[in-house]
């Protein structure tokens, strides 16, 4: 696991076409804000939404990662969205409806041609049967700008696959599992999709818990009221943090220098557990300067 990864427990979608939502987003504290120029903006609103977002991003920002979901590059607005996001020096560009590695290569090459900043990352939204079928190839795309996250789009998956969901969405899990598998194989963040009924707190909490158990790193959100729940479910518990600190301390003990397996509290702990513990603490901003014992 990449020990430099930061926590991405909550990623709030904010419609760029909604002036009130844009203004309110500056005072919110999810791990990431995804400013949406795609689905939430009607065709006649897209140009105005893009300019409103440009103005918003020129102002002082919160500590959240700032991500822009652009329209597909093949669309009339996609290139203009990309240029605006690149000029605004956002943290990442989210490309919707990714179905092939070639689409990411196209975006990466276009960013390189405009001399986009090196810190810029690409996020890919997998929300079609073809995209999920090609997930393994997509995460292996040779890119000039790093692919940093996969985002599941369950609403589109359900519609295109003509699924009929029952409580707990068991019919959707095989589709989502392919996204998780591809993300874990590539060691990048994988975000679960949105929960549509923001008034159903119990249902949202249950889906967060199930998503965490399934291996998702965080969840995309449609309402600020969902931020705390996502952060709680996808963030490490205090017991997990304490355990990670104990593992790191044990391996840092000179008595265990160079050992691959040690005994800790009646259990055997391997270096794979150390790697996971180091990554967890790094996500919290702890131990980033730690070096492996020689």
C-alpha positions in Angstrom: 0.0 0.0 0.0 1.2 3.5 -0.8 2.2 5.0 2.5 1.8 8.5 1.2 -1.9 8.2 0.5 -4.1 10.5 2.4 -7.5 9.6 3.7 -10.4 9.9 1.2 -13.4 9.0 3.3 -15.9 11.5 2.0 -16.2 13.1 -1.4 -19.1 15.5 -1.7 -20.6 16.3 -5.1 -21.4 20.0 -5.5 -23.4 21.1 -8.6 -21.5 23.9 -10.3 -24.8 25.2 -11.7 -26.1 25.8 -8.2 -24.8 29.1 -6.9 -26.0 28.5 -3.4 -24.4 25.1 -3.2 -21.1 26.5 -4.5 -21.1 29.2 -1.9 -21.9 26.8 0.9 -19.2 24.4 -0.1 -16.5 26.7 1.0 -17.5 26.2 4.7 -17.7 22.4 4.5 -15.1 19.8 5.5 -15.3 16.6 3.5 -12.0 15.1 2.4 -12.8 16.0 -1.2 -15.2 18.2 -3.0 -16.2 17.2 -6.5 -17.5 20.2 -8.4 -19.9 18.7 -11.0 -20.1 20.1 -14.5 -21.6 16.9 -16.0 -24.9 15.4 -14.8 -26.1 18.2 -12.5 -25.8 20.8 -15.3 -28.4 20.8 -18.1 -27.1 21.3 -21.6 -28.1 24.9 -21.6 -26.5 25.5 -18.2 -23.1 24.1 -18.8 -21.2 27.2 -20.1 -22.6 29.3 -17.3 -21.8 26.6 -14.7 -18.3 26.4 -15.9 -17.8 30.2 -15.6 -19.4 30.2 -12.1 -17.0 27.5 -11.0 -14.0 29.3 -12.5 -14.9 32.3 -10.4 -15.5 30.2 -7.3 -12.1 28.4 -7.6 -10.4 31.8 -7.8 -11.3 32.5 -4.2 -9.6 31.1 -1.1 -10.2 27.4 -0.7 -10.9 25.0 2.1 -8.4 22.2 2.9 -10.5 19.6 1.1 -9.2 18.2 -2.2 -10.7 20.1 -5.1 -11.9 17.9 -7.9 -13.8 18.8 -11.1 -16.0 16.3 -12.8 -15.8 17.4 -16.4 -18.0 16.4 -19.3 -16.6 13.6 -21.6 -13.9 15.0 -23.8 -15.8 13.9 -26.9 -18.6 16.2 -25.9 -18.9 19.9 -26.9 -18.1 21.0 -23.3 -15.4 18.5 -22.3 -12.3 20.3 -23.5 -13.5 23.6 -22.2 -14.2 22.0 -18.8 -10.7 20.5 -18.8 -9.0 23.8 -19.7 -10.9 25.6 -16.9 -10.0 23.0 -14.3 -6.4 22.9 -15.4 -6.2 26.7 -15.2 -7.8 26.8 -11.8 -5.1 24.4 -10.5 -7.5 21.9 -8.9 -6.2 18.7 -7.4 -7.8 16.3 -9.7 -10.0 16.0 -12.8 -12.8 13.3 -12.7 -13.5 11.9 -16.1 -17.1 10.3 -16.2 -18.2 7.2 -18.0 -14.7 5.8 -18.6 -14.9 2.6 -20.6 -11.3 2.2 -21.9 -7.7 3.0 -21.1 -7.6 5.1 -24.3 -10.0 7.7 -22.8 -7.6 8.3 -19.9 -4.6 8.4 -22.2 -6.5 11.1 -24.2 -7.1 13.2 -21.1 -3.6 12.8 -19.8 -2.1 13.7 -23.2 -4.3 16.7 -23.5 -3.2 17.9 -20.0 0.4 17.5 -21.0 -0.1 19.5 -24.2 -1.4 22.4 -22.1 1.5 22.1 -19.6 -0.8 21.3 -16.7 0.8 21.4 -13.2 2.6 18.2 -12.2 0.5 17.8 -9.1 -2.7 17.3 -11.0 -4.3 13.8 -10.7 -6.8 12.0 -12.8 -9.9 10.2 -11.3 -11.9 7.8 -13.3 -15.6 7.1 -12.9 -16.7 3.6 -13.7 -20.4 3.5 -14.3 -21.1 1.3 -17.3 -21.0 -2.4 -17.9 -18.2 -1.9 -20.5 -16.2 0.3 -18.1 -16.4 -2.3 -15.4 -15.5 -5.1 -17.8 -12.4 -3.1 -18.8 -11.5 -2.0 -15.2 -8.2 -4.0 -15.1 -7.0 -2.4 -18.4 -8.1 1.1 -17.3 -6.0 1.1 -14.2 -3.0 0.0 -16.2 -3.2 2.8 -18.7 0.2 4.5 -19.4 -0.5 8.0 -18.2 1.6 11.2 -17.9 -0.6 12.3 -15.0 -1.2 9.7 -12.3 -4.5 7.9 -12.0 -5.3 8.4 -8.3 -8.9 7.2 -7.7 -11.7 5.1 -9.1 -15.2 6.2 -8.4 -18.2 3.9 -8.7 -21.3 5.2 -10.4 -24.1 2.9 -9.1 -27.0 4.9 -10.5 -25.8 4.5 -14.1 -24.8 0.9 -13.5 -28.3 0.0 -12.3 -29.9 1.8 -15.2 -27.7 0.4 -17.9 -27.6 -3.2 -16.5 -31.4 -3.0 -15.8 -30.9 -4.2 -12.3 -33.7 -4.4 -9.8 -32.2 -3.6 -6.4 -33.5 -5.1 -3.1 -32.5 -3.7 0.3 -28.7 -3.9 0.8 -28.2 -3.8 -3.0 -27.0 -7.5 -3.2 -27.6 -7.5 -7.0 -25.1 -4.6 -7.4 -22.3 -6.1 -5.3 -20.7 -8.3 -8.1 -20.5 -5.2 -10.3 -18.9 -3.1 -7.5 -16.5 -5.8 -6.6 -14.8 -5.6 -10.0 -14.2 -1.9 -9.4 -12.7 -2.6 -5.9 -10.6 -5.4 -7.2 -9.1 -3.2 -10.0 -8.4 -0.3 -7.6 -6.7 -2.5 -5.0 -4.6 -4.3 -7.7 -3.4 -0.8 -8.8 -3.1 0.5 -5.2 -5.3 3.5 -5.8 -8.2 4.9 -3.8 -11.7 3.4 -4.6 -14.8 5.4 -3.7 -18.3 3.9 -3.4 -21.1 5.6 -5.1 -23.8 7.9 -3.7 -26.7 7.1 -1.5 -29.7 8.8 -3.0 -32.0 9.3 -0.1 -30.1 11.8 2.1 -33.0 11.8 4.6 -32.6 8.1 5.3 -29.7 8.2 7.8 -30.1 4.6 8.9 -29.9 3.3 5.3 -26.9 5.6 4.5 -25.1 4.4 7.6 -25.7 0.7 6.7 -24.5 1.2 3.2 -21.3 3.0 4.5 -20.6 0.1 6.8 -21.1 -2.5 4.1 -19.0 -0.5 1.7 -16.1 -0.3 4.2 -16.4 -4.0 4.8 -16.2 -4.6 1.0 -13.0 -2.7 0.7 -14.0 0.8 -0.5 -11.8 3.6 0.9 -14.6 6.2 1.0 -17.9 7.2 -0.4 -19.2 9.9 -2.7 -22.0 12.0 -1.2 -24.9 14.2 -2.4 -25.6 16.1 0.8 -23.4 17.8 3.5 -25.4 15.9 6.2 -23.7 12.7 5.0 -20.1 13.9 5.6 -19.8 13.0 9.3 -21.3 9.5 8.7 -18.9 8.7 5.9 -15.9 10.0 7.8 -16.8 7.9 10.8 -17.4 4.7 8.9 -14.5 4.9 6.5 -12.0 6.4 8.9 -10.0 4.1 11.2 -11.4 3.5 14.6 -9.4 4.5 17.7 -8.7 0.8 18.3 -7.3 0.4 14.8 -5.1 3.5 15.2 -3.8 2.3 18.6 -3.0 -1.1 17.0 -1.2 0.4 14.1 0.9 2.5 16.5 1.8 -0.6 18.5 2.8 -2.5 15.4 5.0 0.3 14.1 6.6 0.7 17.6 7.3 -3.0 17.8 9.1 -3.2 14.5 11.1 0.0 15.4 12.4 -1.8 18.5 16.1 -2.5 17.8 15.5 -6.0 19.2 13.4 -6.7 16.1 15.7 -5.1 13.5 15.6 -6.9 10.2 12.9 -9.5 11.3 10.1 -10.4 9.0 7.8 -11.7 11.7 7.5 -10.8 15.3 5.3 -11.8 18.2 3.1 -9.1 19.5 0.5 -9.5 22.2 0.0 -13.2 21.6 -0.2 -13.0 17.8 2.3 -13.2 15.0 2.7 -9.9 13.1 4.3 -9.8 9.6 5.7 -7.0 7.6 2.6 -6.8 5.5 0.9 -5.8 8.8 3.6 -3.2 9.3 3.0 -1.8 5.8 -0.7 -1.5 6.4 -0.1 0.1 9.8 2.4 2.6 8.3 -0.1 3.5 5.5 -2.9 4.0 8.0 -0.8 6.4 10.2 0.5 8.2 7.1 -3.1 8.9 6.1 -3.5 10.6 9.5 -0.3 12.6 9.0 1.7 10.5 11.4 5.1 8.9 10.8 5.6 10.3 7.3 9.3 10.6 7.9 9.7 7.1 9.3 12.4 4.9 7.6 12.6 1.2 7.5 15.1 -0.3 10.0 18.2 -1.5 8.3 
